[in-house]
Amino acid sequence: MPARRAQDSMHHNTYASPFSWRYGSAELRALFSEREKRRLWRAVWVALAQAQSAHGLVSEDEVEDLRAHQGEIDIDAAHEIEGEIHHDLMAEIRVFASQAKKGGGRLHLGATSMDIEDNVEIYRLRRALGMVGAGLHDLIGVFAPRIVEYADLVCMGFTHLQPAEPTTLGYRMAVYAQDLRIDEDNLRFVFENLTAKGMRGAVGTGASYEQLLQRSGASVEQEEHVLATLGLKAREISTQTYPRKLDYLLLSALAGLGASLSKFAADIRVLSSPEFGEVFEPFGKSQVGSSAMPFKRNPILCERICSLARLLPGFADTAWQNAATNLLERTLDDSANRRTILPEALLCADELIQIATRVVRGMRVEARRIAQNVRTYGPFAGTEAVMMEATRAGGNRQELHEDIRSVAMKSWEALARGEDNPLPQLLCGQESLTEFLDPAEIRHLLDPTAHTGMASQRARAFAESIGGRPAFPTQPEVLA
């Protein structure tokens, strides 16, 4: 590996991931930065030395020396060494040891690389998930007033992308928010189950520490001290690593979140097309929709949501492969891809939430166009009610079904010619129906505004329940 300079990652003359500058919050990018990773590595080394000083393995002067030089991160020097020895963590140890000349010789005593890396990784994953979860919690809260605002606004429901029965826009918004609440519950479960490897050596038995400490069980106290520095707990069993199943647990939950947000965004894209013209994402006054077509109002925010969300199941699939093939006590074939899939999955989820929040807050609703679509397609939704009432009054259900179907097809043909929907007039002139129902009753049954069931009440009740949700848990920050 050739020597690399730290600033190369942000150079405009070389490749940089869009997640390193374009997508995700600055706070989350900083958490996954090379500097922050090495700062946390050093925090673990100092905590380990402190724990070992209680057993006479490291002197207080040596611990103080390590602590005094803990913040002197020199990534260029570490990369220079890594180019020779091909081991990033050992390179950082050598740099740290060269700075802390008194205590450097005691660094990493009894440890294996994953004692440092995996505990830091779980810390960063929990901290990142806390940020993402907080954003998701806020997004669900942003949905609540929009649900209430449109709880009574009758709109056409669509199944198979064809007009079905009426619903309300608030109820439809509650569908999206409910999906996200399922995702939030899932991510809370993941957060509680992201546990550290602990300080247990090369295969997870803790043999090296027990040998150093020369008494059974002393390594447990040492582990508890180190993990307390990061605010972590470990499971009973580990190998050289924490269970790679935890990566899959996290990334599959983020993929589920991506699915929810992608459905929401795709629906807005459909509803903003001229054929619907009902709901639109925000569009800036100076925003350019197309370089060639000045009239365009493309739904680029929702398209971006759908685009980024497609990455998440791919990340989850890679994590599945890592969990399934991390053979025996560990293999290294997960290492390179985890450098990408873990931070980028969380950055991707963070960006999706930010964009979705912007869309919900700035969403534009065209009530008149919604009403027009209800007038055009709504009468079809009442045909089942007409058939049921006529049957109840003594009609033959099968014969009535065919008569109504025939009239409905004629109405569709009229709509195709650009005419108003003639269904109410045609049904009121159908003798097989008027024999059992008064024309006024037929028109009433065809009124879509009276056919939304419990949509308004359920939407309001759901919105009210959002406010009582506890905040998403957070991981305390490890301070310098």
C-alpha positions as CSV (number, residue, x, y, z in Angstrom):
1,M,0.0,0.0,0.0
2,P,1.5,3.4,-1.0
3,A,1.7,6.2,1.5
4,R,-1.5,8.3,1.5
5,R,-2.2,11.7,2.8
6,A,-5.3,12.2,5.0
7,Q,-6.6,15.1,2.9
8,D,-6.5,13.0,-0.3
9,S,-10.0,11.7,0.6
10,M,-11.4,15.2,0.0
11,H,-9.3,16.1,-3.0
12,H,-11.1,17.2,-6.1
13,N,-8.6,15.4,-8.3
14,T,-9.4,11.9,-6.9
15,Y,-12.5,9.9,-6.2
16,A,-14.5,10.7,-3.1
17,S,-17.7,9.0,-2.1
18,P,-20.8,11.2,-2.4
19,F,-21.4,10.3,1.2
20,S,-18.2,12.0,2.2
21,W,-19.6,15.4,1.2
22,R,-22.9,15.3,-0.6
23,Y,-25.3,13.1,1.4
24,G,-25.8,12.8,5.2
25,S,-25.3,15.2,8.0
26,A,-21.9,16.8,8.8
27,E,-22.2,15.4,12.4
28,L,-22.6,11.9,11.1
29,R,-19.8,12.2,8.6
30,A,-17.5,13.4,11.4
31,L,-18.4,10.4,13.5
32,F,-17.2,8.1,10.7
33,S,-14.1,10.1,9.9
34,E,-10.7,8.6,10.1
35,R,-9.7,11.1,12.8
36,E,-12.6,10.2,15.0
37,K,-12.0,6.5,14.6
38,R,-8.4,6.9,15.8
39,R,-9.4,9.2,18.6
40,L,-11.7,6.5,19.9
41,W,-9.0,3.8,19.4
42,R,-6.7,5.8,21.6
43,A,-9.5,6.3,24.2
44,V,-9.8,2.5,24.5
45,W,-6.0,2.0,24.8
46,V,-5.8,4.6,27.6
47,A,-8.8,3.0,29.4
48,L,-7.2,-0.5,29.1
49,A,-3.9,0.9,30.5
50,Q,-5.8,2.5,33.3
51,A,-7.6,-0.8,34.1
52,Q,-4.3,-2.6,34.0
53,S,-2.6,-0.1,36.3
54,A,-4.8,-1.3,39.1
55,H,-3.1,-4.7,38.8
56,G,0.4,-3.3,38.6
57,L,0.9,-4.0,34.9
58,V,1.1,-0.3,34.0
59,S,2.4,2.5,36.2
60,E,0.4,5.6,37.0
61,D,3.2,7.7,35.3
62,E,2.8,5.6,32.2
63,V,-0.9,6.0,32.1
64,E,-0.6,9.8,32.5
65,D,2.0,9.8,29.7
66,L,-0.5,8.0,27.4
67,R,-3.3,10.3,28.4
68,A,-1.1,13.4,27.8
69,H,-0.4,12.4,24.2
70,Q,-3.8,10.8,23.5
71,G,-5.0,13.7,21.3
72,E,-1.9,13.9,19.1
73,I,-3.3,12.1,16.1
74,D,-1.0,12.1,13.1
75,I,-2.8,10.3,10.2
76,D,0.0,11.1,7.7
77,A,2.6,9.4,10.0
78,A,0.3,6.4,10.5
79,H,-0.4,6.0,6.8
80,E,3.3,6.1,6.2
81,I,3.9,3.2,8.6
82,E,0.9,1.4,7.2
83,G,2.4,1.5,3.7
84,E,5.2,-0.6,5.1
85,I,3.5,-3.0,7.5
86,H,0.0,-3.3,5.9
87,H,-1.9,-3.0,9.2
88,D,-3.7,0.2,10.0
89,L,-4.2,-0.4,13.8
90,M,-0.6,-1.5,14.4
91,A,0.5,1.6,12.5
92,E,-1.6,3.8,14.9
93,I,0.0,2.0,17.9
94,R,3.5,2.8,16.6
95,V,2.6,6.4,16.1
96,F,1.0,6.7,19.6
97,A,4.0,4.8,21.2
98,S,6.5,7.2,19.5
99,Q,4.6,10.1,21.0
100,A,4.1,8.7,24.5
101,K,7.7,7.6,25.1
102,K,7.2,6.7,28.7
103,G,3.9,4.7,28.4
104,G,4.0,3.7,24.8
105,G,5.7,0.4,25.5
106,R,2.6,-0.7,27.5
107,L,0.1,0.0,24.8
108,H,-2.3,-2.8,23.6
109,L,-1.1,-5.1,26.4
110,G,-2.9,-8.5,26.0
111,A,-5.2,-7.1,23.3
112,T,-6.0,-8.2,19.8
113,S,-6.9,-5.7,17.1
114,M,-10.7,-6.5,17.4
115,D,-10.6,-5.7,21.1
116,I,-10.0,-2.1,20.0
117,E,-11.7,-1.9,16.5
118,D,-14.9,-3.8,17.2
119,N,-15.7,-2.0,20.5
120,V,-15.2,1.3,18.8
121,E,-17.2,0.2,15.8
122,I,-20.2,-0.8,18.0
123,Y,-19.9,2.5,19.8
124,R,-20.0,4.4,16.5
125,L,-22.9,2.3,15.2
126,R,-24.9,3.0,18.3
127,R,-24.1,6.7,18.3
128,A,-25.0,7.0,14.6
129,L,-28.2,5.0,15.0
130,G,-29.2,7.3,17.8
131,M,-28.8,10.3,15.4
132,V,-30.7,8.5,12.7
133,G,-33.4,7.4,15.1
134,A,-33.8,10.9,16.5
135,G,-34.3,12.2,12.9
136,L,-36.9,9.5,12.2
137,H,-38.7,10.3,15.4
138,D,-38.9,14.0,14.4
139,L,-40.0,13.0,10.9
140,I,-43.0,11.1,12.3
141,G,-43.8,14.1,14.4
142,V,-43.8,16.3,11.2
143,F,-46.4,14.0,9.7
144,A,-48.8,14.4,12.6
145,P,-50.1,18.0,11.9
146,R,-50.4,17.2,8.2
147,I,-52.5,14.1,9.0
148,V,-54.8,16.2,11.1
149,E,-54.9,19.0,8.5
150,Y,-56.1,16.7,5.8
151,A,-58.0,14.1,7.9
152,D,-61.4,15.2,6.3
153,L,-60.1,16.0,2.8
154,V,-61.8,13.3,0.7
155,C,-59.7,12.0,-2.2
156,M,-59.8,9.0,-4.5
157,G,-58.1,5.8,-3.3
158,F,-56.4,3.8,-6.0
159,T,-55.7,0.1,-6.2
160,H,-53.6,-1.3,-9.1
161,L,-53.2,2.4,-10.0
162,Q,-56.8,2.4,-10.9
163,P,-59.6,4.4,-9.2
164,A,-61.0,2.4,-6.3
165,E,-63.0,3.8,-3.4
166,P,-62.5,7.2,-1.7
167,T,-60.3,7.7,1.3
168,T,-59.0,10.9,2.9
169,L,-55.6,12.5,2.3
170,G,-55.0,12.5,6.0
171,Y,-55.7,8.8,6.2
172,R,-53.2,8.2,3.4
173,M,-50.6,10.3,5.2
174,A,-51.2,8.2,8.3
175,V,-50.4,5.1,6.3
176,Y,-46.9,6.5,5.6
177,A,-46.4,7.6,9.2
178,Q,-47.5,4.2,10.5
179,D,-45.0,2.4,8.3
180,L,-42.3,4.7,9.7
181,R,-43.4,4.0,13.3
182,I,-42.9,0.3,12.6
183,D,-39.4,1.1,11.4
184,E,-38.8,3.2,14.5
185,D,-39.8,0.4,16.8
186,N,-37.6,-2.0,14.8
187,L,-34.6,0.4,15.1
188,R,-35.2,0.8,18.8
189,F,-34.9,-3.0,19.1
190,V,-31.7,-2.9,17.1
191,F,-30.2,-0.2,19.2
192,E,-30.8,-2.2,22.4
193,N,-29.1,-5.2,20.8
194,L,-26.0,-3.6,19.4
195,T,-23.6,-5.0,22.0
196,A,-19.8,-4.8,22.2
197,K,-17.3,-7.6,21.7
198,G,-15.7,-6.8,25.0
199,M,-11.9,-7.2,25.8
200,R,-11.5,-11.0,25.2
201,G,-8.5,-11.5,23.0
202,A,-7.8,-13.4,19.8
203,V,-10.6,-16.0,20.0
204,G,-12.9,-14.5,22.6
205,T,-11.8,-16.6,25.6
206,G,-9.8,-13.8,27.3
207,A,-6.9,-16.1,27.8
208,S,-4.2,-13.4,27.3
209,Y,-5.7,-11.1,29.9
210,E,-6.2,-13.9,32.4
211,Q,-2.5,-14.9,32.0
212,L,-1.4,-11.3,32.5
213,L,-3.6,-10.8,35.5
214,Q,-2.7,-14.2,37.0
215,R,-6.1,-14.8,38.6
216,S,-9.4,-16.2,37.4
217,G,-12.0,-13.7,36.5
218,A,-9.9,-10.5,36.9
219,S,-10.3,-9.9,33.1
220,V,-14.0,-9.3,33.7
221,E,-13.4,-6.3,35.9
222,Q,-10.9,-5.0,33.3
223,E,-13.4,-5.4,30.5
224,E,-16.1,-3.6,32.5
225,H,-13.8,-0.6,33.0
226,V,-12.9,-0.3,29.4
227,L,-16.5,-0.7,28.1
228,A,-17.7,1.9,30.6
229,T,-15.5,4.4,28.9
230,L,-17.6,3.8,25.7
231,G,-20.9,3.4,27.5
232,L,-21.2,-0.2,26.2
233,K,-22.1,-3.7,27.4
234,A,-21.0,-7.0,26.0
235,R,-22.8,-10.3,25.5
236,E,-21.8,-13.4,27.3
237,I,-20.1,-15.0,24.3
238,S,-17.8,-13.6,21.6
239,T,-15.2,-14.8,19.2
240,Q,-12.5,-12.5,17.8
241,T,-15.3,-10.2,16.8
242,Y,-18.7,-9.2,17.9
243,P,-21.4,-11.2,16.1
244,R,-21.5,-10.1,12.5
245,K,-25.2,-10.9,12.7
246,L,-25.6,-7.5,14.5
247,D,-24.4,-5.7,11.3
248,Y,-27.1,-7.5,9.4
249,L,-29.7,-6.7,12.1
250,L,-28.9,-3.0,11.7
251,L,-28.6,-2.9,8.0
252,S,-31.8,-4.9,7.3
253,A,-33.7,-2.6,9.6
254,L,-32.3,0.4,7.7
255,A,-33.4,-1.3,4.5
256,G,-36.9,-1.6,5.9
257,L,-36.8,2.1,6.6
258,G,-35.7,2.8,3.0
259,A,-38.7,0.8,1.7
260,S,-41.1,2.9,3.7
261,L,-39.6,6.2,2.5
262,S,-39.3,4.9,-1.0
263,K,-43.1,4.1,-1.1
264,F,-43.9,7.5,0.3
265,A,-41.7,9.2,-2.3
266,A,-43.0,7.1,-5.2
267,D,-46.6,7.9,-4.3
268,I,-45.8,11.6,-4.3
269,R,-44.2,11.2,-7.7
270,V,-47.3,9.5,-9.0
271,L,-49.7,12.0,-7.4
272,S,-47.8,15.0,-8.8
273,S,-48.0,13.7,-12.4
274,P,-50.4,15.8,-14.6
275,E,-52.8,12.9,-14.8
276,F,-53.4,13.2,-11.0
277,G,-52.1,16.7,-10.1
278,E,-53.0,16.3,-6.5
279,V,-49.9,16.5,-4.2
280,F,-46.5,18.0,-4.9
281,E,-43.1,18.2,-3.3
282,P,-41.8,21.7,-2.6
283,F,-40.4,23.5,-5.7
284,G,-38.1,26.5,-5.2
285,K,-38.9,29.8,-7.0
286,S,-35.5,29.7,-8.9
287,Q,-35.4,25.9,-9.1
288,V,-34.5,24.5,-12.6
289,G,-36.5,21.5,-13.6
290,S,-34.6,20.6,-16.8
291,S,-31.6,21.9,-18.8
292,A,-33.6,21.4,-22.0
293,M,-37.2,22.0,-21.0
294,P,-37.7,25.2,-19.0
295,F,-41.3,24.3,-18.1
296,K,-40.4,21.1,-16.2
297,R,-41.3,20.7,-12.4
298,N,-39.6,17.4,-11.8
299,P,-40.1,15.8,-8.4
300,I,-36.3,15.6,-7.8
301,L,-36.5,15.3,-4.0
302,C,-38.7,12.2,-4.1
303,E,-36.7,10.8,-7.0
304,R,-33.6,11.1,-4.9
305,I,-35.3,9.3,-2.0
306,C,-36.2,6.4,-4.3
307,S,-32.7,6.4,-5.8
308,L,-30.8,6.3,-2.5
309,A,-33.2,3.9,-0.8
310,R,-32.3,1.3,-3.4
311,L,-28.8,1.1,-2.0
312,L,-29.9,-0.1,1.4
313,P,-31.0,-3.7,0.6
314,G,-27.7,-4.1,-1.2
315,F,-25.8,-3.1,1.9
316,A,-28.0,-5.5,4.0
317,D,-27.3,-8.3,1.6
318,T,-23.5,-7.8,2.0
319,A,-23.9,-7.9,5.8
320,W,-25.8,-11.2,5.4
321,Q,-22.9,-12.6,3.5
322,N,-20.5,-11.4,6.1
323,A,-22.5,-13.1,8.9
324,A,-23.0,-16.3,7.0
325,T,-19.3,-16.7,6.0
326,N,-17.5,-15.4,9.1
327,L,-16.1,-18.9,9.6
328,L,-15.1,-20.4,12.9
329,E,-13.6,-17.8,15.3
330,R,-13.3,-15.2,12.4
331,T,-12.2,-14.6,8.9
332,L,-11.1,-11.3,7.4
333,D,-13.2,-11.3,4.2
334,D,-15.7,-9.0,5.8
335,S,-13.2,-6.3,6.7
336,A,-12.9,-4.3,3.5
337,N,-16.6,-4.1,2.7
338,R,-17.6,-3.2,6.2
339,R,-15.6,0.0,5.8
340,T,-18.1,1.0,3.2
341,I,-21.5,-0.6,4.0
342,L,-21.7,0.4,7.7
343,P,-21.1,4.2,7.5
344,E,-22.7,4.6,4.1
345,A,-25.9,2.7,5.1
346,L,-26.3,5.1,8.1
347,L,-25.4,8.1,6.1
348,C,-27.9,7.0,3.4
349,A,-30.7,6.6,5.9
350,D,-29.8,10.0,7.5
351,E,-30.1,11.7,4.1
352,L,-33.4,9.9,3.3
353,I,-34.9,11.2,6.5
354,Q,-33.7,14.7,5.9
355,I,-35.2,14.8,2.4
356,A,-38.5,13.2,3.5
357,T,-38.8,15.8,6.3
358,R,-38.3,18.6,3.8
359,V,-41.0,17.1,1.5
360,V,-43.6,16.6,4.2
361,R,-43.1,20.1,5.6
362,G,-43.3,21.8,2.2
363,M,-45.8,19.5,0.6
364,R,-48.3,21.3,-1.6
365,V,-51.8,20.0,-1.9
366,E,-54.2,21.0,-4.7
367,A,-57.6,20.6,-3.1
368,R,-59.5,21.6,-6.2
369,R,-57.8,19.0,-8.3
370,I,-58.5,16.4,-5.7
371,A,-62.2,17.4,-5.7
372,Q,-62.2,17.2,-9.5
373,N,-60.8,13.7,-9.5
374,V,-63.4,12.7,-6.8
375,R,-66.2,14.0,-9.0
376,T,-64.8,12.2,-12.0
377,Y,-64.0,8.8,-10.5
378,G,-65.9,8.8,-7.2
379,P,-69.3,7.7,-8.4
380,F,-67.8,4.3,-9.5
381,A,-67.0,3.6,-5.8
382,G,-70.7,3.6,-5.0
383,T,-71.7,1.0,-7.4
384,E,-71.2,-1.8,-4.9
385,A,-73.5,0.0,-2.4
386,V,-76.1,0.4,-5.1
387,M,-76.0,-3.3,-5.9
388,M,-76.2,-4.3,-2.3
389,E,-79.2,-2.1,-1.5
390,A,-81.0,-3.1,-4.6
391,T,-80.4,-6.8,-3.7
392,R,-81.6,-6.1,-0.2
393,A,-84.8,-4.7,-1.7
394,G,-85.5,-7.9,-3.6
395,G,-83.3,-7.7,-6.8
396,N,-81.2,-10.5,-8.2
397,R,-77.6,-9.9,-7.3
398,Q,-76.0,-11.5,-10.4
399,E,-78.4,-9.7,-12.8
400,L,-77.8,-6.4,-11.0
401,H,-74.1,-6.9,-11.2
402,E,-74.2,-7.3,-15.0
403,D,-76.5,-4.3,-15.5
404,I,-74.3,-2.1,-13.4
405,R,-71.1,-3.3,-15.0
406,S,-72.6,-2.6,-18.5
407,V,-73.5,0.9,-17.5
408,A,-70.1,1.5,-15.8
409,M,-68.2,0.5,-19.0
410,K,-70.3,3.0,-21.0
411,S,-69.3,5.6,-18.4
412,W,-65.6,4.8,-18.9
413,E,-66.0,5.3,-22.6
414,A,-67.5,8.7,-22.0
415,L,-64.6,9.7,-19.8
416,A,-62.2,8.5,-22.5
417,R,-64.0,11.0,-24.9
418,G,-63.3,13.8,-22.4
419,E,-66.9,14.0,-21.1
420,D,-68.1,14.2,-17.5
421,N,-68.9,11.0,-15.8
422,P,-72.5,10.0,-16.8
423,L,-72.7,7.1,-14.3
424,P,-75.3,8.7,-11.9
425,Q,-77.7,9.6,-14.8
426,L,-77.3,6.3,-16.5
427,L,-77.9,4.3,-13.3
428,C,-80.9,6.4,-12.5
429,G,-82.3,5.5,-15.9
430,Q,-81.8,1.8,-15.4
431,E,-85.2,0.2,-14.8
432,S,-83.6,-2.9,-13.2
433,L,-82.4,-0.6,-10.5
434,T,-85.2,1.9,-10.2
435,E,-87.6,-1.0,-9.7
436,F,-86.0,-1.4,-6.3
437,L,-84.4,2.0,-5.5
438,D,-85.5,5.6,-5.9
439,P,-83.2,7.6,-8.1
440,A,-82.5,10.0,-5.2
441,E,-81.3,7.1,-3.2
442,I,-79.1,5.9,-6.0
443,R,-77.5,9.4,-6.3
444,H,-76.9,9.4,-2.5
445,L,-75.3,6.0,-2.6
446,L,-73.0,7.2,-5.4
447,D,-71.8,10.2,-3.4
448,P,-68.2,9.4,-2.6
449,T,-67.9,11.9,0.3
450,A,-70.3,9.6,2.3
451,H,-68.2,6.5,1.6
452,T,-64.9,7.0,3.6
453,G,-65.8,4.8,6.6
454,M,-63.7,5.6,9.7
455,A,-60.9,7.2,7.7
456,S,-61.1,10.7,9.4
457,Q,-61.5,9.3,12.9
458,R,-58.7,6.8,12.6
459,A,-56.4,9.4,11.0
460,R,-56.9,11.8,13.9
461,A,-56.5,9.1,16.5
462,F,-53.3,8.0,15.0
463,A,-51.9,11.5,14.8
464,E,-52.8,12.1,18.4
465,S,-50.9,8.9,19.4
466,I,-47.7,10.2,17.8
467,G,-47.2,12.9,20.4
468,G,-46.9,10.4,23.3
469,R,-44.0,8.5,21.9
470,P,-40.7,8.6,23.9
471,A,-37.6,10.0,22.3
472,F,-35.3,7.7,20.5
473,P,-32.4,6.4,22.8
474,T,-29.0,7.9,22.3
475,Q,-25.4,6.8,22.9
476,P,-23.4,9.1,25.2
477,E,-20.5,10.8,23.5
478,V,-16.9,9.8,24.5
479,L,-15.3,13.1,25.3
480,A,-11.6,13.8,24.9
